[in-house]
Amino acid sequence: MNTKQKKSTDVRFRLEGELHESLKEKAKKEERSMNYLMNKAVELLLNQESAKA
């Protein structure tokens, strides 16, 4: 694992209530933070988009 701490940026956005509840449940089930799951989701989306190019 990378020992350097990655730089982060605070971002605000609106998440639909149903998505928020589902994310909260998934985070609890997987013993992860919602922040971790959101970062992974964005990472997957960006990797998927770059694979199409």
N, CA, C and O atoms as CSV, one atom per row, in Angstrom:
chain,resi,resn,atom,element,x,y,z
A,1,MET,N,N,0.849,-1.189,0.000
A,1,MET,CA,C,0.000,0.000,0.000
A,1,MET,C,C,0.881,1.234,0.000
A,1,MET,O,O,1.952,1.242,0.606
A,2,ASN,N,N,0.440,2.252,-0.665
A,2,ASN,CA,C,1.169,3.496,-0.760
A,2,ASN,C,C,1.235,4.171,0.606
A,2,ASN,O,O,0.202,4.407,1.232
A,3,THR,N,N,2.449,4.484,1.071
A,3,THR,CA,C,2.605,5.090,2.393
A,3,THR,C,C,2.368,6.584,2.373
A,3,THR,O,O,2.151,7.183,3.427
A,4,LYS,N,N,2.404,7.210,1.189
A,4,LYS,CA,C,2.128,8.634,1.082
A,4,LYS,C,C,0.629,8.868,1.184
A,4,LYS,O,O,-0.170,8.131,0.607
A,5,GLN,N,N,0.261,9.906,1.928
A,5,GLN,CA,C,-1.147,10.248,2.037
A,5,GLN,C,C,-1.578,10.995,0.784
A,5,GLN,O,O,-0.919,11.945,0.361
A,6,LYS,N,N,-2.680,10.564,0.195
A,6,LYS,CA,C,-3.170,11.215,-1.011
A,6,LYS,C,C,-3.843,12.532,-0.656
A,6,LYS,O,O,-4.510,12.649,0.372
A,7,LYS,N,N,-3.656,13.523,-1.529
A,7,LYS,CA,C,-4.302,14.808,-1.345
A,7,LYS,C,C,-5.792,14.648,-1.618
A,7,LYS,O,O,-6.184,13.966,-2.565
A,8,SER,N,N,-6.610,15.268,-0.802
A,8,SER,CA,C,-8.051,15.180,-1.012
A,8,SER,C,C,-8.645,16.573,-1.133
A,8,SER,O,O,-8.060,17.560,-0.686
A,9,THR,N,N,-9.810,16.632,-1.741
A,9,THR,CA,C,-10.541,17.873,-1.925
A,9,THR,C,C,-11.958,17.664,-1.412
A,9,THR,O,O,-12.599,16.664,-1.733
A,10,ASP,N,N,-12.438,18.596,-0.623
A,10,ASP,CA,C,-13.817,18.521,-0.154
A,10,ASP,C,C,-14.743,18.888,-1.293
A,10,ASP,O,O,-14.534,19.892,-1.974
A,11,VAL,N,N,-15.776,18.070,-1.503
A,11,VAL,CA,C,-16.747,18.288,-2.572
A,11,VAL,C,C,-18.140,18.136,-1.987
A,11,VAL,O,O,-18.399,17.220,-1.205
A,12,ARG,N,N,-19.033,19.035,-2.367
A,12,ARG,CA,C,-20.427,18.940,-1.936
A,12,ARG,C,C,-21.301,18.662,-3.137
A,12,ARG,O,O,-21.123,19.267,-4.195
A,13,PHE,N,N,-22.243,17.750,-2.981
A,13,PHE,CA,C,-23.205,17.485,-4.039
A,13,PHE,C,C,-24.465,16.923,-3.401
A,13,PHE,O,O,-24.466,16.489,-2.249
A,14,ARG,N,N,-25.519,16.943,-4.172
A,14,ARG,CA,C,-26.795,16.413,-3.677
A,14,ARG,C,C,-26.932,14.964,-4.117
A,14,ARG,O,O,-26.674,14.620,-5.270
A,15,LEU,N,N,-27.337,14.131,-3.187
A,15,LEU,CA,C,-27.560,12.725,-3.456
A,15,LEU,C,C,-29.015,12.423,-3.117
A,15,LEU,O,O,-29.495,12.784,-2.043
A,16,GLU,N,N,-29.703,11.769,-4.021
A,16,GLU,CA,C,-31.109,11.439,-3.785
A,16,GLU,C,C,-31.231,10.628,-2.492
A,16,GLU,O,O,-30.365,9.815,-2.172
A,17,GLY,N,N,-32.309,10.861,-1.764
A,17,GLY,CA,C,-32.521,10.224,-0.473
A,17,GLY,C,C,-32.415,8.709,-0.509
A,17,GLY,O,O,-31.808,8.098,0.371
A,18,GLU,N,N,-33.010,8.106,-1.534
A,18,GLU,CA,C,-32.982,6.649,-1.656
A,18,GLU,C,C,-31.550,6.145,-1.864
A,18,GLU,O,O,-31.154,5.126,-1.298
A,19,LEU,N,N,-30.776,6.871,-2.684
A,19,LEU,CA,C,-29.382,6.494,-2.917
A,19,LEU,C,C,-28.564,6.645,-1.635
A,19,LEU,O,O,-27.697,5.822,-1.341
A,20,HIS,N,N,-28.849,7.702,-0.877
A,20,HIS,CA,C,-28.134,7.934,0.378
A,20,HIS,C,C,-28.369,6.791,1.354
A,20,HIS,O,O,-27.433,6.285,1.974
A,21,GLU,N,N,-29.620,6.392,1.483
A,21,GLU,CA,C,-29.944,5.293,2.405
A,21,GLU,C,C,-29.275,3.989,1.968
A,21,GLU,O,O,-28.745,3.248,2.796
A,22,SER,N,N,-29.304,3.715,0.666
A,22,SER,CA,C,-28.667,2.499,0.151
A,22,SER,C,C,-27.163,2.535,0.372
A,22,SER,O,O,-26.560,1.526,0.738
A,23,LEU,N,N,-26.562,3.689,0.153
A,23,LEU,CA,C,-25.130,3.838,0.367
A,23,LEU,C,C,-24.777,3.650,1.837
A,23,LEU,O,O,-23.789,2.994,2.166
A,24,LYS,N,N,-25.588,4.228,2.718
A,24,LYS,CA,C,-25.357,4.101,4.154
A,24,LYS,C,C,-25.429,2.633,4.591
A,24,LYS,O,O,-24.602,2.169,5.377
A,25,GLU,N,N,-26.420,1.915,4.076
A,25,GLU,CA,C,-26.572,0.489,4.405
A,25,GLU,C,C,-25.383,-0.326,3.888
A,25,GLU,O,O,-24.862,-1.189,4.594
A,26,LYS,N,N,-24.962,-0.049,2.660
A,26,LYS,CA,C,-23.828,-0.771,2.066
A,26,LYS,C,C,-22.549,-0.502,2.856
A,26,LYS,O,O,-21.763,-1.417,3.100
A,27,ALA,N,N,-22.344,0.741,3.250
A,27,ALA,CA,C,-21.160,1.101,4.032
A,27,ALA,C,C,-21.149,0.354,5.358
A,27,ALA,O,O,-20.112,-0.156,5.783
A,28,LYS,N,N,-22.287,0.292,5.998
A,28,LYS,CA,C,-22.372,-0.419,7.282
A,28,LYS,C,C,-22.114,-1.909,7.086
A,28,LYS,O,O,-21.363,-2.518,7.848
A,29,LYS,N,N,-22.732,-2.490,6.070
A,29,LYS,CA,C,-22.588,-3.919,5.788
A,29,LYS,C,C,-21.134,-4.280,5.481
A,29,LYS,O,O,-20.638,-5.313,5.930
A,30,GLU,N,N,-20.453,-3.421,4.711
A,30,GLU,CA,C,-19.076,-3.700,4.306
A,30,GLU,C,C,-18.043,-3.148,5.286
A,30,GLU,O,O,-16.838,-3.289,5.083
A,31,GLU,N,N,-18.540,-2.515,6.356
A,31,GLU,CA,C,-17.662,-1.904,7.363
A,31,GLU,C,C,-16.668,-0.931,6.718
A,31,GLU,O,O,-15.469,-0.953,6.995
A,32,ARG,N,N,-17.213,-0.086,5.854
A,32,ARG,CA,C,-16.458,0.955,5.161
A,32,ARG,C,C,-17.193,2.269,5.363
A,32,ARG,O,O,-18.369,2.283,5.727
A,33,SER,N,N,-16.500,3.368,5.126
A,33,SER,CA,C,-17.165,4.665,5.211
A,33,SER,C,C,-17.876,4.959,3.892
A,33,SER,O,O,-17.528,4.414,2.845
A,34,MET,N,N,-18.866,5.819,3.967
A,34,MET,CA,C,-19.545,6.238,2.747
A,34,MET,C,C,-18.552,6.989,1.860
A,34,MET,O,O,-18.626,6.896,0.635
A,35,ASN,N,N,-17.636,7.722,2.458
A,35,ASN,CA,C,-16.616,8.434,1.694
A,35,ASN,C,C,-15.769,7.457,0.887
A,35,ASN,O,O,-15.493,7.705,-0.287
A,36,TYR,N,N,-15.358,6.364,1.493
A,36,TYR,CA,C,-14.561,5.351,0.790
A,36,TYR,C,C,-15.344,4.806,-0.401
A,36,TYR,O,O,-14.801,4.695,-1.501
A,37,LEU,N,N,-16.605,4.467,-0.192
A,37,LEU,CA,C,-17.427,3.912,-1.265
A,37,LEU,C,C,-17.637,4.922,-2.393
A,37,LEU,O,O,-17.614,4.549,-3.566
A,38,MET,N,N,-17.840,6.191,-2.054
A,38,MET,CA,C,-18.010,7.218,-3.083
A,38,MET,C,C,-16.732,7.384,-3.897
A,38,MET,O,O,-16.794,7.518,-5.119
A,39,ASN,N,N,-15.580,7.376,-3.240
A,39,ASN,CA,C,-14.316,7.477,-3.958
A,39,ASN,C,C,-14.131,6.299,-4.902
A,39,ASN,O,O,-13.688,6.483,-6.036
A,40,LYS,N,N,-14.463,5.091,-4.456
A,40,LYS,CA,C,-14.345,3.902,-5.301
A,40,LYS,C,C,-15.312,3.975,-6.476
A,40,LYS,O,O,-14.966,3.582,-7.589
A,41,ALA,N,N,-16.516,4.473,-6.237
A,41,ALA,CA,C,-17.506,4.589,-7.310
A,41,ALA,C,C,-17.027,5.565,-8.389
A,41,ALA,O,O,-17.161,5.284,-9.580
A,42,VAL,N,N,-16.479,6.692,-7.982
A,42,VAL,CA,C,-15.971,7.677,-8.944
A,42,VAL,C,C,-14.781,7.087,-9.695
A,42,VAL,O,O,-14.670,7.248,-10.910
A,43,GLU,N,N,-13.902,6.412,-8.980
A,43,GLU,CA,C,-12.739,5.777,-9.603
A,43,GLU,C,C,-13.171,4.762,-10.664
A,43,GLU,O,O,-12.614,4.736,-11.762
A,44,LEU,N,N,-14.154,3.935,-10.341
A,44,LEU,CA,C,-14.662,2.949,-11.301
A,44,LEU,C,C,-15.269,3.630,-12.524
A,44,LEU,O,O,-15.032,3.202,-13.654
A,45,LEU,N,N,-16.042,4.676,-12.306
A,45,LEU,CA,C,-16.656,5.405,-13.411
A,45,LEU,C,C,-15.593,5.990,-14.332
A,45,LEU,O,O,-15.688,5.864,-15.552
A,46,LEU,N,N,-14.589,6.626,-13.753
A,46,LEU,CA,C,-13.537,7.229,-14.567
A,46,LEU,C,C,-12.727,6.184,-15.317
A,46,LEU,O,O,-12.352,6.408,-16.467
A,47,ASN,N,N,-12.452,5.055,-14.693
A,47,ASN,CA,C,-11.731,3.976,-15.371
A,47,ASN,C,C,-12.564,3.402,-16.504
A,47,ASN,O,O,-12.032,3.081,-17.566
A,48,GLN,N,N,-13.853,3.272,-16.287
A,48,GLN,CA,C,-14.761,2.766,-17.312
A,48,GLN,C,C,-14.802,3.727,-18.501
A,48,GLN,O,O,-14.770,3.293,-19.653
A,49,GLU,N,N,-14.871,5.011,-18.228
A,49,GLU,CA,C,-14.919,6.021,-19.285
A,49,GLU,C,C,-13.623,6.022,-20.089
A,49,GLU,O,O,-13.663,6.135,-21.314
A,50,SER,N,N,-12.484,5.900,-19.429
A,50,SER,CA,C,-11.203,5.927,-20.149
A,50,SER,C,C,-11.002,4.643,-20.958
A,50,SER,O,O,-10.272,4.649,-21.949
A,51,ALA,N,N,-11.631,3.560,-20.553
A,51,ALA,CA,C,-11.528,2.301,-21.299
A,51,ALA,C,C,-12.291,2.401,-22.620
A,51,ALA,O,O,-11.953,1.711,-23.582
A,52,LYS,N,N,-13.307,3.247,-22.674
A,52,LYS,CA,C,-14.098,3.421,-23.888
A,52,LYS,C,C,-13.361,4.247,-24.936
A,52,LYS,O,O,-13.616,4.114,-26.132
A,53,ALA,N,N,-12.454,5.094,-24.484
A,53,ALA,CA,C,-11.753,6.011,-25.400
A,53,ALA,C,C,-10.784,5.305,-26.308
A,53,ALA,O,O,-10.127,5.946,-27.128
